[in-house]
Amino acid sequence: MDFTYKKYQELLISLKEKEYDFRTFESFCQGNNPNRFVILRHDVDARPQHSLQVAKIEYSLEIPASYYFRIVPKSNHPEIIKQIVALGHEIGYHYEDLTLAKGDSVQAIDLFKEHLEYFRQFYPVTTICMHGSPMSSYDNREIWNSYNYKEWNLIGEPYFDIDFQEVAYITDTGRKWNDLQSNRRDKVATSRHFQYRTTNDLIEALLKGYLPEKIMITTHPQRWTDNGIKWTQELVLQSIKNQIKKRMIR
């Protein structure tokens, strides 16, 4: 079965076997990056307890990662955030304030500042990452058409501060790896495209040396689980969401 904790651990072990150095996005932005590295980014859209399990797997392998939490209740669980911080991982804000403000940029920036300060009580947040809000007509990144996030002591936002011609981007959006057909906003400007149907396909490409030396891997831990019922629920829900997103993209 794909998208299980065991399969995720296999992916991490394969990366270690290929001698990738693991970076948080924060450490990447601070510089001094090696020639071969992978940035592990996790978007905590829902079911944060799954993120905690992923964080524990990474901790057991001495791997740091970045976790981006939304402000909404299905993501924002303070006790889980505290536990993930205690495991040595980075916490960032998964912002969607333009959507929450229904396109009002003035209200959106007020919400952004409030929510950023909320998450800074758990971790000295220095990086942020937009939530795609695929069912919304608003692209949350457009708030930065009117403002500059670096005014709030932030050093990075992946969609603005990584050259994806240099760093390969791989995401599990749509429950596949780089599935462009059901991916509305989790896309980057690059001429380097990697598309894999399963995690086994991704691992095989990795072990054969087909992947570049610099990578950002983005996962959504809500869809990774060893619980058969939750695994099936996520599979069915994601299949429905993918069909809706395909129609919206068309």
Sequence and secondary structure as in RCSB ss.txt:
>XXXX:A:sequence
MDFTYKKYQELLISLKEKEYDFRTFESFCQGNNPNRFVILRHDVDARPQHSLQVAKIEYSLEIPASYYFRIVPKS
NHPEIIKQIVALGHEIGYHYEDLTLAKGDSVQAIDLFKEHLEYFRQFYPVTTICMHGSPMSSYDNREIWNSYNYK
EWNLIGEPYFDIDFQEVAYITDTGRKWNDLQSNRRDKVATSRHFQYRTTNDLIEALLKGYLPEKIMITTHPQRWT
DNGIKWTQELVLQSIKNQIKKRMIR
>XXXX:A:secstr
  SSHHHHHHHHHHHHHTT EEE HHHHHT    SSEEEEEEEE S HHHHHHHHHHHHHTT   EEEE SSTTT
  HHHHHHHHHTT EEEEEE HHHHTTT HHHHHHHHHHHHHHHTTTS   BEEE   TTSS  GGGGGGT  GG
GGT  B HHHH  TTTSEEEE GGGSBS GGG SS     S    BSSHHHHHHHHHTT S SEEEEEE GGG  
S HHHHHHHHHHHHHHHHHHHHHH 
